[in-house]
Amino acid sequence: MVAPALPAAAGTATAKAVLVTAAASGQGKTSVTCALARKLAARGQRVRVFKTGPDFLDPMVLERACGAPVGTLDLWMVGEEHCRALLAEAASTSDVILVEGVMGLYDGNPSSADLARRFGLPVLAVVDAGALAQTAGALVLGLRDYGPVPMAGVVANRVAGARHAGMVAGSLRGVPLLGSLPHQPLSLPERHLGLVPPDEQRSVDESLDRMAQQLALDDDAWNAVPATAFTPAAGGPAAPRLLEGRTVAVARDAAFAFLYPANLECLQAMGAAIVFFSPLADEPVPAGANAVYLPGGYPELHLHALSRALHWRLSLHAALAAGTPVYAECGGMMAATGSIVSTEGAEWPMAGLMPGRALMQPHLVAIGPQAWTTDDGELRGHAFHHSRLETPLSPLARAVRHPDGEQGEAIYRTGTLTASYFHAYFPSCPAAAARLFLPAETT
């Protein structure tokens, strides 16, 4: 049975949409989202995927799975109206929208459950059935009723076979089992900050195809999930054209890969032209660039190459000497210091744009949403890093953590370099983002 389409109001678009969530991290949300996206796309359906909360790595794999850009949905960092606009645009051009939640369904403030209720997204609960059977019902009913949230159904992950899946289905008390996925002996590989980027995995497409094939989807139950209507938000003011005629050089390679696509779109909406260069390939800052952006990433995995890359380092020093604004965040800041010290204690020289060094740690140092209050407004974003900074510099400012308001990451400035562990989401305050790429006399 196919659920009837909802009547569309003027400007309203409809699509089948679900929020993929679980009781906790590590239950298989990304694997199930990838498998479902890949399976539906292989059937010829237009699939769009979003990731809830701050994340760079999951969206890379999700994009590979669905074949379309993956945006960020977050009521606090992105904002409700922008989330609404993104969903409405996706619904107008796709058949299915999958939104992967963050952590557990009710974790965070706002949580994935808040997002689901705000936009009427039915919840697809992923249950790790590897060590349970009928207790899955208690878990699912608790997830549904605690909020409550609308429940589309369940996908049982890591099932031992059809009999095991049947036990889970029999415990759900009316909540449909949409599908099941067997245990994956070779799941999506991870490292200290999350999933390994797909470009570093030789067999990522084979893994995604295998998961899609192994996802036992109940077509009748899936087709019965009703479509959701999305009405676009009223048009807000256009981004200020503060970067008109300017060119921003963006470091982009395996060491500098943590970059919200929305950040580049925001810079372009403000008039900037974007050019890319690769520090790992020892490419200098492109000629004619008026500003430089060193995003986060994994410089600690490429210490040998970066320490030997002299041309890009010399070009950065020349850019600073010429008064060119340089913005370095997280991994970009680590590479801008004098050196990075590995977990084994080896010290590798870096660009030396600012005094100090970054020391890799065996554990996570900081995680969570933060905001930087600037003269232009509140620039929102997050922190997530496995290193700590030693520097004699005094902070220019400090971000604050959300929602507790406690002290967050330091923001440093030396010359025309601005650097921090803070990852900024530029659309949250375009004027503040533009200031990072403008010379002092024009800000």
N, C-alpha and C positions, 0 to 999 in steps of 0.2 A: 504494500500500500504506500502510495506517495502522498505526503501531507499537502493540502491545498496551499497555494501561494497566498500570502497576505495581501490585501488590497493596498495599493501604493498611493500615498498622498502626493500632492504636487511637490516635486523635488525629492521624493522619497525613493530609495532603492532597496531591494530585498535580495537576500542571499541566505543560504543555509549557513549558520554560524554557530560555533561552539567554543567554549573556553576549556582547554585541556588542562586539568589540574590533578592534584594528588594530596595525600595527607602530609607529605614531607618531600624534601629534596631526595634524589636518588631512587625514586620509584619507577622511573622510566618515562617521564613526561615527554622529553625530547625524542626518545626513540619512537614512542607511539605517534607523536605529531609528525615526525619524519615519515614513518611508515604509512600513515593515513594520507598525508599529502602526496606522497609518491604514488600510492595506489590509485587515488582519485585522478591525479594528473595523467597517469598512464591510460585511464579510461576516457581521456579527452575532456575532462572537466577543467575549468579555469579555477585554480586554487590560489588564494592569497593567504599568507601566514604573517602573524604579528607575534612579537615577544613582549610579555609584560615585564616591566621593571628594567633597571639598567643592566645591560648585557651586550657584549660585543661578539662573543664566540658562538653562542647558540644560534644567533641569526645567520651566521655564515653557513652553518650546516643546514639550517632550515631553508635558506635560499637555494642551496644545492638540491634539496629534496623537492621543492615545489617549482623551481625554475622561474621565480619572480622575486623582486626585491622584498625584503622583510623589514617592516617598520617597527617602531617602538610605541607601545601603549602604556601609559602610566599616568594615573590621575593627578599625581603631584608634580612629577618632573616635566611631563609633556603638557599636562593641563587638560581639563575635561573638554573644552571646545575644540582643541586641536585633535584630541582622540576621536571626537565625534566626526570631525571632517575627514579624518583618515579612514574610518570605518565606512562612512557614506561613499567615499570615492572608491574604496575597494569593492563594496557591494554593487556599484554601478558597472564594474568591469569584470566581475568574477561570479562563479557559481557557488563557491564554498569559501568561507573564511574560518581559519583555524587560529585561535589565540592561545599561545602557550603561556600558562601562568608562571609565577615565580614562587619558589619554595613551596610551602603548604598553602592550601586554599585560603585560610584565614590569617596567614602570617603577614606581618607588615601593616603599616598605617599610612596610606590606604592599602588594602589587601586585594588579591585577585578576586575575592568574593565581592568586594565593593565595586570593582570594575564590571563584573558580571551583572550585578543588580542594576548598576547605573545605565547600562546599555541593553539590558534584556537578553544577555547572552546565556543560553542554557549551558550547563556544566557537563562536561565529559570527564568523569572521574577515572583516573588510572589507578588501578590497585595492583600492587606488587604481590602476586599470589604465590610467590616462590616458597613461602613457608606458612601458608594458611589456605583454608578452603572456605567453609561456611561462615567463618568469622568475617569474611569480606562483606557480608550483608550488614553487619553491625557497623562496620567502618563507613560504608557508603551511606547508610541511613543517617549516621551521625553527621557526615559532611553535608548532606542535603538539609537536615533539619536544624542544625546549629545556627545557621544564618537567619532565616533559611535562604536557599538558592534554588532556582529552577534546575532540575536534573534531567539532562538529555539521555544519559545512560552511562555505561561502564565499559572500559576495556581492561580485561584481566591480563596483566603482563607476567611473563615468566611462568606460564602454565606448563604442566608436565604432559598434557594431552587433552583429548576431547572429554574424557571422563572427569578430569580435574576441572576443566572449564564448566562442565555441567554442574558440578558441585557449587561453584561460585554463582552460576546463574540461578540455581535453585534457592540461594540464600537471599536474593535481592528484593524479595517481596514487592514485585511489580515494577521495579526499576529495570529497564531492559539491559541485557548484556549485548552491547553493540559489536563486540569483537574480542579476540584474544590473540596474544602474541607469545610464542614459545620462548623459552630461555635462549638468549643469544650468547653462544660461546665466545664470539668476538664482537662485543658491544662497541659503541662509539668510543674511541680512545680519549683519555683525559690526561691533563697534567696539572700543575699547581694552581693555575687560574681558571681551569675549566676544560672544555672540550678542545682537542687538537684541531686547529683550522683545517678545513677540507683540502686546501691546496697542499698541505703537508702529508695527506693520507693517499697512498698509492691506489688503494682499492675502495675509496669512499663511495663511488657510484655503485660498485658491486655490492657493497654492504647495504646501501639504501635500497637497491633493487631486491636484495634478499629479504630484508625486513618487510618490504611492501608485499612480496609474494607470500611471506609467512603470516602476515596479518589476516586472520580468519574473520572477515567482516560479515556480519549478518545484514545483508542488503535490505531486507524488509524493515528491520529495526532502524537502520541508518536512514532509509528513505522516509521513515515516519517522523524523523526529527523535523519540526516545522521551520520554515524560513523566518528570518528576523528582518524587520523593517528598520532602516537607518535613514534618518532625516539629517541632511547637512546643517551644520551650524550657520548662523547668520555671518556673513562675511565680515571679518575684522579689518583693521587698518593694514595696508600693505607695509611690508618691511621697509624701513627707511633706507634710502639709497646712499648710505654713508660710505660705501666702498666703491663707488662709481669710478671706473677707469683704473682701478688698482688690480694688481696681479698677486695672488697668494700662492707661494710655493709650498706644497704639502709633501712631507716625507711619506712614502708609501711602499712598503715591502714587508717581508715576513717579520722584521723587527719592529715595524711601526704600523701595525694593522688594526689597532683598536680605535675605530673612528666611526661615529654615527654618520650614516649617509645624510641624515637631516642637517648635520652641521655644515656639510659642503653645500647642500641646497640653500641653507640660510645665507651663507656667504655669497652665493651666486645671486640670490634674491636681492641682496643689498648692493649688487653691481659688480662684485669681484669676479675676475677671471681666475680659474684654478689651473695650475700646472703641477705635475707630480715629478718627484725625483726619488732615487733609491740610494740611501746611505750605504746599504749593504753592497751595492755595485760601485761604491765610491764615486757616485755622481755628485757634482757640485750643485749648489743652489742655482737654478736656472737663471740665465741672464735676463734682466728686465723685471725680476720679481721685486715687488714693493714691500712684501712681508713674508714671513716663514712660519709654518705651522709644523711642529714636531709632535705628532699624536702619541698616545700610549702604544704599548705592544710588548714584545718579548726581547728587549735588547740583551737580557741576561743569557739568552740561548745563542747569541751570535757575538760573543765577546771577542773572539779571535778576529773575525772579519771587521768588526767595527773599530777595534784597536789599530788595525792596519790601514784603515780607510782615511788617507791623509787629505785627499782633494776635498771631500765634503766638509771635513773639519776646518780646513783653511778657508773654504768659501763661507762658512758660518762666521768665522772671526772677521772676515772682510765685510760681511753683511752688517755685523754689529758695529764695526768701526765706521761704517757709512751711515749709521743711524737707522738701520732697517729694523722694524719691530719683529721680534721672534717670540712666539708663544710655544712653550714646551709643557706638556702635561704627562704626568706619571712616567711611563717608560721613556717618553721624550725628554723629561727632566733628568732622568737617570743618565741618559746618553749625553746630556748637556753638562754634567758635572765633570770633575777632574778624573774620576775613575769609578768603576764598579768592582766591588769585592764579591767574588762568588761564594757560595756556601762552603766550598772547600778551602777558602781563605786566600785564593789567588786574586791579585789586584790587576785590573786591566785598564789602561789609560783610555779615556773617552775625550769628548770634544773640548772640555775645559772652558766652557762659556761662563761658568759660575764656580766659585770656590766650593770645595767639599767633595764628598763621595757618597755613593749609594751602596749599602751593604745588604746583600741578600740574606733573608731569614728563613729558617726551616718551617715557619708557621705563618699564617695570614696575619698581617699587621693591622689592616683596616678594611672595613666593608660597610656599605650603606649609603643612603642618600644624604647629600649635603647641599648647602646653598651659600653663595658668596654675595653679600650685600655690597653693591657698588654705587657710585654716584648716579648711574643710569638705571638702577633697579636691581632686582634680585635675580642673579644668574644661578640656575639650578643644575644639579648634576649628581655625581656620586664619587666615592672613593673605593678602591679595591686593589690592594697591593701586598706583595710579599717581600718588600725591602723597606729599609729605613734610611733616612738621610742624615748625614753629618755635615753641617755647614756653619761657618761663622756668621752668615748673613742673618739679619733680623727680618722677621716677616713684615711685608708691606701690609698684609691683612690676614684674616683667618676666616675660612668657611665655618659654618655651624652645621651640626648634624640635625637631621630631621628624623623623628619629630621631637626629640628631647631637648634640642637647643644647646647641647653641650658643644664645647670647642672642637672644631674639625681641623681640616688640613690647612697648613700654612701656605700662603701665596707669597712668593719672593719676587723681587725686582732688582736687577742690577743692569745699569745702562738701559738698553732697549729690550732686554730679555725679561719676560714674565714667565715664571715657572712654578709648578705645583703638582702634588699628587692628585689634586682635584680634577676630575673629568667633567668638563662643562657641556651641557646640552644647549647649544647656541639659540635655538628657537625660543627658549624660555625667556630670554631677554636679548633680542638682536642688537640693541644699541650697546649693551655692555660687551657683547661678543665683538662687535665692530671695533670698539676701542682697543682691543688687544692687538689689532692689526693696523692701527693708525699711528703715525708719528706724534710725539707729545704736543707739538705746536698746533695740531689740527684737532685734538681731542678736547 
